[in-house]
């Protein structure tokens, strides 16, 4: 083995130490056990890479009335007051808001164009549950039949230990999100910790915003960087991109669920999906997968995954064929572009910390099924997807077990999978596979 000397900037961008085999010229990436969302180790900049991400405008010198500090007040409605400030600044052409360190309760804070928010370290934001039903902390263009929201920033200050914390609590088994993103362009979200409670819905979701009855609009040029989620539900997790163009998902870590769930789901009735989704340096910890792909019925563009790992999860890549729903505009199986590529893929396998949907037990090789059924299945009963009928677990229920394979695929669409020699598998490797390929079944 010959060690390759690489610059500090490259070392910080990718999560492993690289080495080259002179005999076959194979480059491998070792598993890094650190938190890949640590902004001190893995910088969020550049915000635009591989033709994807945020390209918004910075403000010059703003007058004092467009540079506002926001603090909480006892017995005050934080979100109502913050929305009023956002609307006022928006009418003046935009401005900056600094959310001072403290404890807040937010519900449906609606971002407008040219609003830049900085959240100080030590800040804790919880969901305002004063009203019933599903809700979101921050709404970025996810209001139907409204103009586009452009040039928005939400940046957390601080280190891995004290950066802003956004907390989701499962009061009811309904959808709770941190960020809901719709018709928006040039959005930047950086350096936050999200504490989930195995709630329903991904913490950050991209969905279409209706434009009349027959069409919809989607997000473009968005960067989500250096975000950590804990307590992710098996069916959800950190980021779900149902639609979107030129999205950069970078330095993301999800404990539980999936880190990046890329599927043309809610946009299929408009034949809208994803195009040029760039995933860099993401990790799944004791969850399902770092990256899931499902095109459903839409003809999607390129997906680039450069740096994905799992640490005690079931898979690193879970690449599914998708389905054609009754409401799909295009009545045929979808694809991702043939230029879709995966590199720097790795797994540190475990025997008992991974989570698997009950319906996916059929993918577990015989040699590993003992970890799920010995002595009996161990379901996660407080997960939002848990259900039991007539003594049997529901299909989406989560069960604990072993890491199975770095990559699973039954995808019929053409994609550029890495060869086995380029995939890193460490930890509990006995009977573990690098690739389970069910494309011919």
C-alpha positions, 0 to 999 in steps of 0.5 A: 500500500502506498499512502497518498498525500492529500491536501487538508481541504480534501481531507476535511471534505471527505470522511475517510483516509484514502489509500491506493493499491499499486497493483490494481489502482483501487482507491478506497475510503476508510470508515470514519467514526466521528460525527460527519456533521461537525462543522469544525471538521467538515466545513459547510463551504463551498455551498455550491458544488457539482452544479448544486446548492445555494447561490444567494446574495449577501446583504451589504450594510443594512440600516439598523431597522433591517438588522433585528435581534429577536428574543423570547418574552414570558407568556408571549407567542414567539412564532406570531411575533417572529412572523410579524418581523419577517413580514415587515422586513420583507416589505422593506426588501429583506433583512437580517434577524438574529435569534438570541440564545434562549428557549422558544416555541415555534409553529409555522414560521413562514419565511419570505424572500431575502430573510437571513436568520442567524440562531445563536449557540445554546438556543433551544427551539421546540414545537408550539403544540397549542393547536392540534394537527400536523405542523412545521417549525419553519415553512419555506415556500410550502404555501400553495398558489404563492410567489416564489421564496428566494434568497433565504438563510438559516444558520446556526452558530456554535460547535457540535456541543452547543449549536442550536437544538430543534426539538420534535416531540410526539404529542400525537402520531401526526406529521411534525417537521422542522423545515417544509420546503416548497416553491423556493430558490437559493435556500441555505440551512446550516449547522443545527441539531435536531432531536426527533422523537421517532415522529412521523415525517422526515425532519426536512422535506421537499414537496411540490407547492400547488400552482392552480389545479393542474400544476405545481412548483418545486425548490431549486438551488438549496444547500442543507449542510452540517445537520445532525438528527437523533431519534429518527423513525424507521420510515423517515429520518433527516431529509426527504427530497420528493421533488427538487433541482440542484440540491446539495445535501452535505455533512449530514448525520442521522441516528435512526431512519434514513439520512437522505431519502430521495424519491419522486413520491408526492410529485408523481401526480404532476410528473415532477421529481428530482434532478441533480441531487448531490449528496456529499459526506453523509452518515446513518447511525443505527438506522436503516440507510444513509441513502434511499432511492426510489424513482416511482413513476417519474423520469428523474435526473442525475443523483451523485452520491460522493461519501456515504457511510453507515455505522451500525445500520442495515444498509448504506445504500438502499436502491429500490425500483419504486412503484406506479401509484394510481395518482401518477401522471405518467403510467410507467416505472420511473428512472434516475438518469444513467449518469447517477453515480455512487462513490466512497461508500462504506459500512461499519457493521454491527450485530444488533443495532440496525433497524429494519422495516418488518416487510424487508425481512425477506431481504435478509440472507439466511445466515443473518436471520438469527439476529432478527429472530433469535429468540424473537423479533425485537420491535421498536414500539414507540416508533411512529410506524409501529403497528400490530394487528391480530398479533402480527407486526405491520409491514412498516414496523421497525425491528432491531437486528444486524447490518446486512449489506453495504448496498441493496438494489432491485432497481431496474433503472441503469445506475453506476454502482461501485465495484466490490473492491471499491466498497469498504466493509468493517466491523462485524463482517461475518456473512455480511455482503457488500452488494445484494443485487436483486435486479433480476428477480 
